[in-house]
Amino acid sequence: MVSENVLQLCQATETVSSVLAKDPTAAPGEVVKNLYGHHKKVFNYDPENNRPAASAQAQEQALKCGRWGPTQPSSLFLQAYADALSCLEADPMSGLVSPPLMGSHGIVPLTVIAPLADIMRHCSNMIVRAEREVFFITCSWSPSVAQRLVKDALIELSRRAGVRGQKVVVKMMYDKATAANAIYSHQVVKPEVYSGEKIQLPKPEEIPNLDLEVISLHKLVLGTLHAKFCVVDRKAAAVMSNNMEDNDNVEMMIHVEGSIVDSIYDTALITWNNHFNPSLPSHDTPATEVGLPTSDREPVYLDRSPSREQHESTADGQAVRLPEHMPDDPHWDIDINGEITRMQSCYSMKPHESHLQAVNRQLNLACKNKILPSGPEIPEGEEMTPYISSMTPAPVPMALVSRPPYGPLNMHNVYVPQNEAWLSCIRNAQRTIFIQTPNLNAAPLVPALAAALKRGIQVTYYICFGYNDAGEILPGQGGTNDQAAQALVESITAEERQRLHICYYVGKDQDHPIHQSFKQRSCHIKLLIVDEHVGIQGSGNQDTQSWYHSQELNIMLDSEEICRKWREGIERNQNTARYGVASEDGVWRDKDGKPGDGYMGHPGKVEGLIKGVGGMLKKMKDKGGV
């Protein structure tokens, strides 16, 4: 139920963004205290036995708490939003956005379901096309193809700004925990550090026309900055699943425009927390007024052209031979349509190459342990389509369902909009639930899925074989994906098991899951779709860390058309449903009935602790000791 207090919070006229519009010299952290500091925060509220049933009254109240644009939200969306809003009673900042901006609307002209580097190709194009301002926030950062794409983009942006006689303001954040974070969580990073060996952003002299400021955020002990998003000129934003590193992950990103950008921008301000030096050029030009006035060559928001279907994008890409946009050999595009065509061209066959070999080439690009394809040949019409046009005729309802970082070594901070939105969607599903996530082991989630199965709901979830087993097997972390799947299977009847479809990720060029420890084919997508029209995408995993500790940013939207495009892209760009189906007990097995190489099984507590600590130490060593 949405209380009168929450309704007033959502209908207030002031937000963090609006206060900074009047006084851009203010620190967002101080603005948050002034606006919401008088509200008592409750971090240890346990919602398990206090959730009201879905109701028309709650949905009517939720409808009053957003700016939904021309499309009426569905009952399922409004109920999930109402349940997410209830968290503001315990903490108005539990969603890391000013309450009046939590519910909004927008468009998704581009969806990317592809390796990490392909997502950063789009982000680098967004950065280069910026005219006044870039806000880029991520988690892990290390020298990589992704990092080099961003570095090249900043250098090119500086060059273009110089030609225009302008300065562009760039704010960047990542999580690189040091002892100093124990004193203050938001540490300003000096140029000699961010341009040094471990980060490799440009030196100030390489970007004379940019005002670059960098912050490292971590709330000790476990409060990781895990949100990953980018806002450009307060006109467009990218919400993504990936970090900045070289790995074998397939990831997901959505590019959004419209009023929702103001909500994401507000989250960026709150996340930054410190004074801005210099202040942001867009502080008084909201996305609802089409952001900063620029000389755009690319139409934005409602001026965009209609969506293309995947077969059309494939045909366009195969009709031309375009060079790949790479670090040290950039090929910038002037708009999203150009990016889609170039990217599809890169996934198309080269001379003496099959569709399968073309996909294998691209999936191996930033992969440290390259492998040959094991899957069957890919027929015409089923080619991988990394960039998906997902524009809709009108804006669709959207809401931010996120969570703040929480450092203490306990699980008290579970009552947050992200978790309540997920659970509400699952609890109120009428037909289907689809989840793709690296890990699925969060304590509240497994029984929620079991309850949905008992109600007759079809539940499908895709997970990654062995993803971060070393960490997940440690006490209190929820167990491995195999263990959680077996626990869910054991909690349901044989009849209910027929409605449960567990699959382990299989790359588009493979015919079996590969354990993540081999670093060859893994998946890092974070997506929930319920009843084919309500989707939640962002940075949040279905694991203990994301449910209880990390800062996350997720968008919930209400659109059958967009969710259809997402599901089509998920199925087309991997072989999970075909080759990754789990056995009856929830474990994937080969044709001889054996679990895949790397399967950890069920070690006891002591053995699990030893394996977990050993695995985490190896992971730290592989990452260079950070």
C-alpha positions in Angstrom: 0.0 0.0 0.0 1.2 3.5 -0.8 0.9 5.6 2.3 -0.1 9.2 2.5 3.4 10.1 3.5 4.9 8.3 0.4 2.3 10.0 -1.8 3.4 13.4 -0.5 7.0 12.5 -1.1 6.3 11.6 -4.7 4.1 14.6 -5.4 6.6 17.1 -3.9 7.8 19.9 -6.1 11.4 19.8 -5.1 14.0 17.2 -6.1 17.8 16.9 -5.8 18.0 18.0 -9.4 15.6 21.0 -9.0 17.6 22.3 -6.0 20.9 22.0 -7.9 19.2 23.8 -10.9 18.9 26.8 -8.6 22.2 26.4 -6.9 24.7 24.3 -8.9 27.4 25.0 -6.4 25.6 22.8 -3.7 26.8 19.3 -2.9 24.1 16.7 -3.8 24.8 14.9 -0.5 23.9 18.1 1.5 20.8 18.6 -0.7 19.7 15.0 0.1 20.1 15.8 3.8 18.1 19.0 3.6 15.3 17.4 1.6 15.0 14.0 3.2 17.3 14.0 6.3 14.4 14.6 8.7 12.8 11.3 7.7 13.7 8.5 10.1 15.5 5.7 8.3 14.7 2.0 9.2 17.4 -0.3 7.9 16.4 -3.5 9.6 12.7 -3.6 8.5 11.7 -7.2 7.7 9.0 -7.2 5.0 8.5 -11.0 4.8 5.3 -11.2 6.9 4.0 -7.6 6.2 3.4 -7.5 2.5 -0.2 -6.6 1.6 -2.0 -8.4 -1.2 -2.3 -6.7 -4.6 -5.2 -4.2 -4.7 -6.8 -1.7 -7.0 -6.4 0.9 -4.3 -2.6 0.4 -4.2 -2.4 0.7 -7.9 -4.5 3.8 -8.0 -2.2 5.4 -5.5 0.8 4.3 -7.5 -0.7 5.9 -10.6 -0.6 9.2 -8.8 3.1 8.8 -8.0 4.6 9.0 -11.5 4.6 10.9 -14.7 3.6 8.2 -17.2 3.4 10.0 -20.5 0.8 9.0 -23.1 0.6 5.3 -22.2 -1.4 4.0 -19.3 0.6 1.5 -17.1 -0.8 -2.0 -16.6 -2.1 -3.3 -13.3 1.0 -5.6 -13.0 3.4 -2.7 -13.5 1.5 -0.4 -11.1 1.4 -3.1 -8.4 5.1 -3.7 -8.6 5.6 0.1 -8.5 3.4 0.4 -5.5 5.3 -2.3 -3.7 8.6 -0.7 -4.6 7.3 2.7 -3.4 6.4 1.2 0.0 10.2 1.1 0.8 10.3 4.9 0.8 8.4 4.8 4.1 11.4 3.3 5.7 13.9 5.4 3.8 13.0 8.0 1.2 16.4 7.5 -0.5 16.2 3.7 -0.7 15.7 4.0 -4.4 18.6 6.4 -4.9 16.4 8.9 -6.7 14.3 11.8 -5.6 10.8 10.3 -5.1 9.0 12.6 -7.6 11.3 11.2 -10.3 11.0 7.5 -9.5 8.1 6.9 -11.9 8.4 8.3 -15.5 8.3 7.3 -19.2 10.6 7.1 -22.2 11.7 5.2 -25.2 14.4 2.5 -25.9 15.7 3.1 -29.4 18.5 0.5 -28.9 19.0 -2.7 -27.0 22.4 -4.4 -27.1 22.8 -8.2 -26.2 26.4 -8.9 -27.0 29.9 -9.2 -25.6 31.1 -6.4 -23.3 33.2 -4.6 -26.0 30.2 -4.2 -28.3 28.3 -2.4 -25.5 31.3 -0.1 -25.0 31.4 0.6 -28.7 28.0 2.2 -28.4 29.0 4.1 -25.2 32.1 5.4 -26.9 29.9 6.7 -29.7 27.6 8.3 -27.2 30.6 10.0 -25.6 32.0 11.3 -28.9 28.6 12.7 -29.9 28.3 14.6 -26.6 28.4 18.4 -26.9 28.5 19.7 -23.4 28.4 17.0 -20.7 29.1 13.3 -20.0 28.4 11.4 -16.7 29.8 7.8 -16.7 29.4 5.5 -13.7 30.6 1.9 -13.4 31.9 -0.7 -11.0 35.1 -2.6 -11.7 37.6 -0.8 -14.0 40.8 -2.2 -15.5 42.9 -1.8 -18.6 41.0 -3.5 -21.4 39.4 -3.1 -24.8 36.5 -1.4 -23.1 38.8 1.0 -21.3 40.7 1.8 -24.5 37.4 2.5 -26.3 36.4 5.0 -23.6 39.9 6.6 -23.6 39.9 7.0 -27.3 36.4 8.5 -27.1 37.4 11.1 -24.6 40.4 12.1 -26.6 38.2 12.4 -29.7 35.6 14.3 -27.8 38.2 16.8 -26.6 39.4 17.3 -30.2 35.8 17.9 -31.4 35.1 20.3 -28.5 38.3 22.2 -29.5 37.0 22.6 -33.1 33.8 24.0 -31.7 35.6 26.3 -29.3 33.9 24.6 -26.3 34.8 22.8 -23.1 32.9 19.6 -22.2 32.4 18.6 -18.6 33.0 14.9 -17.9 32.3 13.1 -14.5 33.4 9.5 -14.1 33.0 7.1 -11.2 34.1 3.6 -10.4 34.7 1.4 -7.4 38.4 0.9 -6.5 38.4 0.4 -2.8 41.3 1.7 -0.7 42.0 2.4 2.9 40.9 6.0 2.4 37.3 4.8 1.6 37.0 3.8 5.3 37.4 7.5 6.2 35.2 8.8 3.4 33.4 6.7 0.8 33.6 9.2 -2.1 37.3 9.6 -2.8 38.4 12.2 -5.5 40.9 10.5 -7.7 43.9 12.6 -8.7 45.0 12.8 -12.4 48.2 11.0 -11.8 46.2 8.0 -10.4 43.4 7.9 -13.0 45.9 8.2 -15.9 48.2 5.7 -14.3 48.8 2.0 -14.9 45.7 0.6 -13.2 43.1 2.9 -14.8 44.6 4.4 -17.9 42.2 7.3 -18.5 43.7 10.2 -20.6 46.2 12.5 -19.0 44.9 16.1 -18.7 47.3 17.3 -21.5 45.7 14.7 -23.8 42.2 16.2 -23.3 42.7 20.0 -23.1 39.1 20.7 -24.0 37.6 18.5 -21.3 37.0 19.2 -17.6 37.4 15.7 -16.2 36.7 14.8 -12.6 36.9 11.3 -11.2 35.6 9.7 -8.0 36.1 6.2 -6.5 33.1 5.1 -4.4 33.0 2.2 -2.0 31.2 1.9 1.3 33.2 -0.5 3.5 32.9 -3.4 3.9 30.4 -4.7 1.3 28.8 -1.5 -0.1 30.0 -1.8 -3.7 29.2 0.7 -6.4 27.7 -1.9 -8.8 25.5 0.4 -10.9 26.6 0.9 -14.5 25.2 3.7 -16.5 26.0 6.7 -18.6 24.2 10.0 -19.2 25.1 12.3 -22.1 23.9 16.0 -22.4 20.9 15.0 -20.2 19.3 13.8 -23.4 20.2 10.1 -23.5 21.3 7.4 -21.1 22.7 3.9 -21.3 21.9 1.4 -18.5 24.1 -1.6 -18.7 25.2 -4.9 -17.0 28.9 -4.7 -17.7 32.1 -3.6 -15.9 35.1 -2.1 -17.6 37.4 -5.1 -18.2 38.3 -7.8 -20.7 36.3 -11.0 -20.2 34.2 -13.6 -21.9 30.8 -12.3 -20.9 27.8 -11.6 -23.0 26.1 -8.5 -21.5 23.0 -6.4 -22.0 22.5 -2.6 -22.4 19.5 -0.4 -23.1 19.8 3.1 -24.5 16.9 5.3 -23.2 15.6 8.8 -24.0 12.8 11.0 -22.7 11.8 11.9 -19.2 13.4 8.8 -17.7 16.8 10.4 -18.4 16.0 13.0 -15.7 15.5 10.2 -13.2 18.8 8.6 -14.1 20.5 12.0 -14.0 19.1 12.5 -10.5 20.5 9.2 -9.4 23.9 10.3 -10.9 23.8 13.4 -8.8 23.0 11.5 -5.6 25.7 8.9 -6.3 28.3 11.6 -6.9 27.5 13.2 -3.5 30.3 15.8 -3.6 30.5 19.3 -4.9 30.9 19.5 -8.6 34.1 21.2 -9.9 33.1 22.5 -12.4 29.3 22.4 -12.1 27.3 20.5 -14.7 26.2 22.5 -17.8 22.8 20.6 -17.8 21.9 21.5 -14.3 18.9 23.7 -15.4 18.0 21.9 -18.7 16.0 18.7 -17.9 15.4 16.0 -20.4 11.7 16.8 -20.4 12.8 20.0 -22.2 15.0 17.9 -24.5 18.2 18.4 -22.5 21.0 20.7 -23.4 20.5 22.7 -26.6 23.0 21.3 -29.1 23.5 21.1 -32.8 22.5 17.5 -33.1 22.7 15.8 -36.4 20.9 12.7 -34.9 17.2 13.0 -34.1 16.4 12.3 -30.5 13.4 11.0 -28.5 10.1 11.3 -30.5 11.9 12.4 -33.7 13.5 9.0 -34.1 12.5 6.8 -37.0 10.5 3.6 -36.5 12.0 0.4 -35.2 13.6 -2.1 -37.5 13.0 -5.8 -37.1 16.1 -8.1 -36.7 15.9 -9.5 -40.2 16.0 -6.0 -41.6 19.1 -5.1 -39.5 20.7 -8.4 -40.6 20.1 -7.7 -44.3 21.5 -4.1 -44.0 24.6 -5.4 -42.3 25.2 -8.1 -44.9 24.8 -5.6 -47.7 27.9 -3.6 -46.8 31.4 -4.3 -45.6 32.3 -1.8 -42.9 35.5 -1.7 -40.8 35.1 -2.6 -37.1 35.2 0.2 -34.6 38.3 -0.7 -32.5 40.7 0.9 -30.0 43.5 2.7 -31.9 41.4 2.3 -35.1 38.1 4.1 -34.4 35.2 4.4 -36.9 32.7 6.7 -35.3 29.1 6.7 -36.5 26.8 9.7 -36.7 23.7 7.9 -35.3 22.3 4.7 -33.9 21.2 3.4 -37.2 24.7 3.7 -38.5 26.0 1.8 -35.5 23.5 -1.0 -35.9 24.6 -1.5 -39.6 28.3 -1.4 -38.8 28.0 -3.8 -35.9 25.9 -6.2 -37.9 28.4 -6.0 -40.8 31.1 -7.1 -38.3 29.1 -10.2 -37.4 28.5 -11.0 -41.0 30.6 -13.6 -42.9 33.9 -12.6 -44.4 35.3 -14.5 -47.4 35.8 -18.2 -46.8 33.9 -17.9 -43.5 30.6 -19.4 -42.3 28.0 -17.7 -40.0 29.2 -19.9 -37.2 32.9 -18.9 -37.7 31.9 -15.2 -37.9 30.1 -15.4 -34.5 33.1 -17.3 -33.0 35.4 -14.6 -34.2 33.4 -11.9 -32.5 32.8 -13.8 -29.2 36.6 -14.5 -29.0 37.6 -10.9 -29.5 38.2 -9.8 -25.9 38.2 -13.3 -24.5 41.6 -14.3 -22.9 41.1 -18.0 -23.6 39.9 -18.2 -27.2 38.1 -21.4 -28.3 36.9 -23.0 -31.5 33.1 -23.4 -32.2 31.5 -26.6 -31.1 27.9 -25.7 -32.1 26.2 -26.5 -35.4 26.3 -24.2 -38.4 24.0 -21.1 -38.1 21.4 -21.0 -40.8 20.3 -17.9 -42.7 17.7 -16.0 -40.7 19.2 -17.0 -37.3 22.4 -14.9 -37.4 23.5 -13.2 -34.2 22.1 -9.7 -34.0 24.1 -7.8 -31.2 22.4 -4.4 -31.8 18.6 -4.5 -31.7 16.3 -1.6 -32.8 13.7 -1.4 -30.1 12.0 1.9 -30.7 8.2 2.1 -29.9 5.6 4.3 -31.6 5.1 6.2 -28.3 6.9 6.5 -24.9 6.2 3.7 -22.5 5.8 3.8 -18.6 9.2 3.3 -16.8 10.3 3.4 -13.2 13.7 3.3 -11.5 13.8 0.3 -9.1 17.3 0.5 -7.6 19.0 0.2 -4.2 21.8 2.1 -2.3 25.1 0.7 -1.2 25.1 -0.9 2.3 28.5 -1.8 3.9 27.8 -3.5 7.2 28.4 -7.3 7.5 24.7 -8.2 7.9 21.7 -8.7 5.8 19.4 -6.0 7.3 19.1 -3.7 4.2 16.8 -5.9 2.1 13.8 -3.6 2.0 14.6 -1.6 -1.1 12.7 -0.8 -4.4 14.8 -3.2 -6.4 14.0 -6.3 -4.3 10.3 -5.4 -3.8 9.8 -4.8 -7.5 11.3 -8.2 -8.4 9.3 -10.0 -5.8 6.0 -8.2 -6.6 6.4 -9.1 -10.3 6.9 -12.8 -9.4 4.2 -12.8 -6.8 1.6 -11.3 -9.1 2.5 -13.0 -12.4 -0.4 -14.5 -14.2 1.3 -16.6 -16.9 5.1 -16.5 -17.3 8.3 -15.5 -15.5 11.6 -15.3 -17.4 14.9 -14.5 -15.7 18.4 -14.3 -17.0 21.2 -13.6 -14.4 24.7 -14.7 -13.7 23.7 -16.1 -10.3 20.4 -17.1 -8.8 20.7 -17.9 -5.1 19.2 -14.9 -3.1 17.4 -16.3 -0.1 14.0 -14.5 -0.7 13.9 -15.4 -4.4 14.0 -19.2 -4.4 10.9 -19.6 -2.3 9.1 -16.9 -4.3 9.8 -18.9 -7.5 8.5 -22.1 -5.8 5.3 -20.3 -4.8 4.8 -19.1 -8.4 5.2 -22.7 -9.7 2.6 -23.9 -7.2 0.2 -21.3 -8.6 0.6 -22.7 -12.0 3.0 -20.1 -13.5 5.6 -21.2 -16.1 9.0 -20.2 -14.7 12.1 -20.1 -17.0 15.5 -19.0 -15.8 18.9 -18.9 -17.5 22.0 -18.9 -15.3 25.7 -19.2 -16.0 27.4 -22.5 -15.2 29.8 -21.9 -12.3 29.6 -18.2 -12.3 31.8 -17.0 -9.4 31.4 -20.3 -7.6 34.4 -19.5 -5.4 32.5 -16.5 -3.9 29.0 -18.0 -3.9 30.1 -21.1 -2.0 31.4 -19.1 1.0 29.1 -19.2 4.1 26.2 -16.7 3.9 26.5 -16.2 0.1 23.6 -18.4 -1.0 25.5 -21.3 -2.7 26.4 -22.0 -6.3 23.8 -21.9 -9.1 23.8 -25.7 -9.1 23.1 -25.9 -5.4 20.3 -23.3 -5.5 18.7 -25.0 -8.5 18.7 -28.3 -6.7 17.2 -26.7 -3.6 14.4 -25.2 -5.7 13.7 -28.6 -7.4 13.6 -30.4 -4.0 11.0 -27.9 -2.8 8.4 -28.6 -5.5 6.4 -31.6 -6.7 7.0 -33.6 -9.9 4.0 -31.8 -11.5 5.3 -28.4 -10.6 8.8 -29.4 -11.9 7.2 -29.6 -15.4 6.5 -25.9 -15.2 10.1 -25.1 -14.2 12.7 -24.6 -17.0 16.2 -24.2 -15.8 18.9 -23.6 -18.4 22.6 -22.9 -18.2 24.1 -20.4 -20.6 25.5 -21.7 -23.9 27.3 -19.3 -26.3 25.9 -18.8 -29.8 28.8 -20.8 -31.2 28.8 -23.7 -28.7 26.8 -26.8 -28.0 27.3 -27.1 -24.2 27.6 -24.8 -21.1 31.2 -24.0 -20.2 32.1 -23.4 -16.5 32.9 -19.8 -15.9 36.3 -20.6 -14.3 37.6 -21.5 -17.8 36.8 -17.8 -18.9 35.7 -18.9 -22.4 31.9 -18.4 -22.6 30.0 -16.7 -19.8 26.9 -14.6 -19.5 26.4 -11.5 -17.3 22.9 -10.3 -18.4 20.5 -9.2 -15.7 16.9 -9.3 -16.9 13.4 -10.2 -15.6 10.3 -10.3 -17.8 6.9 -11.2 -16.4 3.7 -12.0 -18.4 5.6 -10.9 -21.6 5.1 -7.1 -21.0 6.7 -6.0 -17.7 10.5 -6.1 -17.8 13.3 -5.1 -15.3 16.8 -4.6 -16.7 19.9 -3.1 -15.2 22.9 -4.0 -12.9 21.2 -6.1 -10.2 22.1 -9.8 -10.0 19.8 -12.3 -8.3 22.4 -13.1 -5.7 23.1 -12.2 -2.1 25.5 -9.3 -2.8 23.0 -7.4 -5.1 20.0 -8.1 -2.9 21.6 -6.9 0.4 24.7 -4.7 -0.3 25.6 -3.3 -3.7 24.4 -0.1 -5.2 22.3 -1.0 -8.2 20.4 0.8 -10.9 17.5 -0.9 -12.8 14.7 0.2 -15.1 11.3 -1.4 -14.9 9.2 -0.8 -18.0 5.8 -1.7 -19.3 5.8 -2.6 -23.0 4.9 -5.9 -24.8 6.8 -4.7 -27.9 10.0 -4.0 -26.1 9.8 -7.2 -24.0 9.2 -9.2 -27.2 12.3 -7.6 -28.8 14.3 -8.5 -25.7 13.2 -12.1 -25.6 13.8 -12.5 -29.3 17.3 -11.1 -28.9 18.0 -13.3 -25.9 17.0 -16.5 -27.8 18.7 -15.5 -31.0 22.1 -14.5 -29.5 22.7 -17.6 -27.5 22.1 -21.4 -27.6 21.0 -21.7 -24.0 17.4 -23.0 -24.6 18.7 -25.5 -27.2 21.7 -27.0 -25.4 21.7 -25.8 -21.8 18.6 -27.5 -20.3 19.2 -28.8 -16.9 18.5 -32.4 -15.8 15.5 -33.2 -13.6 17.6 -32.4 -10.4 18.5 -28.9 -11.7 22.1 -29.8 -12.7 23.3 -29.7 -16.4 24.6 -33.0 -17.6 26.1 -34.2 -20.9 24.8 -37.1 -23.0 26.5 -39.6 -20.7 24.8 -38.1 -17.6 28.0 -36.4 -16.3 28.0 -32.8 -15.0 30.1 -30.4 -16.9 33.8 -29.9 -16.3 34.3 -27.7 -13.2 31.2 -28.8 -11.4 31.8 -28.2 -7.7 29.1 -30.5 -6.3 28.1 -30.2 -2.6 31.2 -29.6 -0.5 30.7 -29.4 3.3 31.0 -26.1 5.2 34.7 -26.5 5.9 35.6 -27.8 2.4 33.4 -25.0 0.9 35.2 -22.4 3.0 38.6 -23.6 1.9 37.6 -23.8 -1.8 35.9 -20.4 -1.5 38.8 -18.6 0.1 41.3 -20.2 -2.3 39.1 -19.3 -5.3 38.7 -15.7 -4.2 42.5 -15.3 -3.7 43.0 -16.6 -7.2 40.4 -14.2 -8.5 42.2 -11.3 -6.8 45.5 -12.4 -8.3 44.0 -12.7 -11.8 42.7 -9.1 -11.4 46.1 -7.8 -10.4 45.6 -7.8 -6.7 42.6 -5.5 -6.5 
